[in-house]
């Protein structure tokens, strides 16, 4: 059946059945829901963003291992278990004052969110991301989750750069951004659910900072910056119970996806280039 002969369609935003000629979706307020470009913008491939983010992190971790597999072994120290060497991480986009000031690699504020120092590092970050990510999709929506993850990670690493952290990696700044957005949601919503969420996630945040001060090498500036950025973004973006995701939020999220893919592809390509020259 052709596009012009159909009497009804699924709204590309809320997926409810509406008339094809509706100027505004009566359920979610999307304007011109029958436009073809709207279906491209609201494509359903992002229904599981948490899985896609985890896959991207895992892929970059395996690439970092493959760059120098002889250095990533089994050692007695769990922190060195399948740990990529520092040179490989630097080439692939670790961030901090060294990569940014000495190499002018500002793009590492994005790539560093997808790099990890060892097997335990990526395991705990991805477990936290999986637990928080699905909750965030329910509270904020798919596209706002992407914005929170991407922008909080950038902000967290920017704070740690300004604090003088020389070399840093990991998804924890982005994960802390999700924690910050959860804290804002719990405080803003209130009620039994809001208070319970605030108490639980607040306990997580406190544990992260205690762990960070007890264990050397933890980027507390990145964690703190991520939490603060997540709370601010939660306030600015809003959450599902107050307002649905807007068109500009969806467009900005797709821009973040395109930018992240571009940065990661460039990081791997440039790392291969410099590794080949070396």
Residue pairs with C-beta under 8 A, 6 or more apart in sequence:
3 36
6 20
7 19
7 20
8 17
8 18
8 19
8 20
9 17
9 18
9 19
9 20
9 33
9 34
10 16
10 17
10 18
11 17
11 18
11 25
11 27
11 28
11 30
11 33
12 30
12 33
12 38
12 39
12 41
12 42
13 25
13 28
13 30
13 33
13 38
13 42
13 244
13 245
14 25
14 27
14 28
14 30
14 244
16 25
16 27
16 28
18 25
18 26
18 27
18 33
20 34
21 34
22 33
22 34
23 31
23 32
24 30
24 31
24 32
24 33
25 31
25 33
28 244
29 244
30 38
30 247
31 247
32 38
41 247
41 250
41 251
41 254
42 250
46 52
46 142
46 143
46 146
47 142
49 133
49 137
49 142
49 145
49 146
50 129
50 130
50 133
50 134
50 137
50 145
53 129
53 133
53 149
54 126
54 129
54 130
56 114
56 260
56 264
57 114
57 116
57 122
57 125
57 126
57 129
57 171
58 122
58 126
60 92
60 111
60 114
60 115
60 116
60 264
60 268
61 84
61 115
61 116
61 122
63 92
63 268
64 84
64 88
64 89
64 92
64 115
64 116
65 72
65 82
65 84
67 84
67 85
67 88
67 91
67 92
67 271
67 275
68 84
68 85
68 87
68 88
71 83
71 84
71 85
72 82
72 83
72 84
72 85
73 80
73 82
74 81
74 82
75 81
78 118
78 120
79 117
79 118
79 120
80 118
81 118
81 119
81 120
82 118
82 119
83 117
83 118
83 119
84 115
84 116
84 117
86 94
86 167
88 271
89 115
89 117
89 169
90 98
90 99
90 167
91 267
91 270
91 271
91 274
91 275
92 111
92 115
92 267
92 268
92 271
93 99
93 105
93 107
93 108
93 110
93 111
93 112
93 114
93 115
93 263
93 264
93 267
93 271
94 108
94 111
94 112
94 115
94 167
94 168
94 169
95 105
95 108
95 109
95 111
95 112
95 157
95 161
95 167
95 168
95 169
96 108
96 112
96 157
96 160
96 161
96 165
96 166
96 167
96 168
97 161
97 164
97 165
97 166
98 166
98 167
99 105
99 108
99 167
100 106
100 108
100 109
100 161
107 263
107 266
107 267
108 157
108 267
109 153
109 154
109 157
109 158
109 161
110 150
110 153
110 154
110 259
110 260
110 263
110 264
111 263
111 264
111 267
112 153
112 157
112 168
112 169
112 170
113 149
113 150
113 153
113 154
113 157
113 170
113 171
113 173
113 174
114 171
114 264
115 169
115 170
116 122
116 125
116 169
116 170
116 171
117 169
117 170
121 170
122 171
125 170
125 171
125 172
125 175
126 171
128 172
128 175
129 171
129 174
129 175
129 178
132 175
132 178
132 179
132 182
133 145
133 149
133 178
135 182
136 144
136 145
136 148
136 178
136 181
136 182
137 145
138 240
139 181
139 182
139 185
139 239
139 240
140 148
140 181
140 185
140 234
140 237
140 239
140 240
141 240
141 244
141 245
142 245
142 253
143 245
143 249
143 250
143 252
143 253
143 254
144 237
144 238
144 239
144 245
144 249
144 253
145 178
146 253
146 256
146 257
147 233
147 237
147 249
147 252
147 253
147 256
148 177
148 178
148 181
148 230
148 233
148 234
148 237
149 174
149 177
149 178
150 174
150 256
150 259
150 260
151 177
151 229
151 233
151 256
152 173
152 174
152 176
152 177
152 178
152 180
152 181
152 226
152 229
152 230
152 233
153 171
153 173
153 174
153 177
153 226
155 173
155 177
155 225
155 226
155 228
155 229
156 173
156 174
156 176
156 177
156 221
156 222
156 223
156 224
156 225
156 226
156 229
157 168
157 173
157 222
157 225
158 225
159 221
159 222
159 224
159 225
159 228
160 168
160 173
160 219
160 221
160 222
160 225
163 221
165 219
165 221
165 222
168 219
168 222
170 219
170 222
172 208
172 219
172 222
172 223
172 226
173 219
173 222
173 223
173 225
173 226
174 226
175 226
176 205
176 208
176 222
176 223
176 224
176 225
176 226
176 227
176 230
177 226
177 227
177 229
177 230
177 233
178 230
179 201
179 204
179 205
179 208
179 226
179 227
179 230
180 226
180 227
180 228
180 229
180 230
180 231
180 232
180 233
180 234
181 230
181 231
181 233
181 234
182 197
182 201
182 230
182 234
183 198
183 201
183 202
183 205
183 227
183 230
183 231
183 234
184 230
184 231
184 234
184 235
185 194
185 197
185 234
185 239
186 194
186 195
186 196
186 197
186 198
186 199
186 201
186 202
187 194
187 198
188 194
188 234
188 235
188 239
189 197
189 239
189 241
205 227
208 223
209 220
209 223
209 224
211 218
212 218
212 219
212 220
212 223
213 220
237 249
